[in-house]
Amino acid sequence: MEYITLQKHQDIWTHKFAAEQGLLSGVLGKFVKIYHVGSTAIPDLLAKPIIDIALESKEFPPGRDIIEQLSAIGYTYKGEAGVKGRIWFTKGQPREINLHYCATGSEIVKRQLRFRDSLMQDECLRREYELIKLNNCKGKDIDDAGYADAKSDLIEKVIGQ
């Protein structure tokens, strides 16, 4: 079990994303779009030290060849894992990366980007989100559904605007 730990923003997260973006582009080619999403993408926000990457590809769902290519660079295939329209991969032990593999033009990715950008632009919103995270992370696993559910009302409010 990997427990949730929240950390102050680390500049290294931006560099880790850039390195992983290059690695993914090298393996999957130029026909994908790759975005840094999630709390590690937002300066001045407490975050789990796990890089969230949203990837849009014309090949969705990924075929066996893509799954094998991602496996060769350390990714573990998790399937849809409860989110229709997204294939989830993780990397690292302890986990370092969540990869959200989606179709080009995915509404899932649009929502992730909308939420990220809103938090980047609004300090009050960042503090509200951070407080929810702090109040719901104690003793929980990094994939705890209750932790995700606690954040969902605010996320829906923000991306529904």
Secondary structure, DSSP 8 states (H G I E B T S, - for coil): --B---B---HHHHHHHHHHHHHHHHHH-TTEEEEEESGGGSTTS-B-S-EEEEEEESS-S--HHHHHHHHHTTEEEEE-TT-TTEEEEEETTTT-EEEEEEETT-HHHHHHHHHHHHHHH-HHHHHHHHHHHHHH-TT-BTT-HHHHHHHHHHHHHHHT-
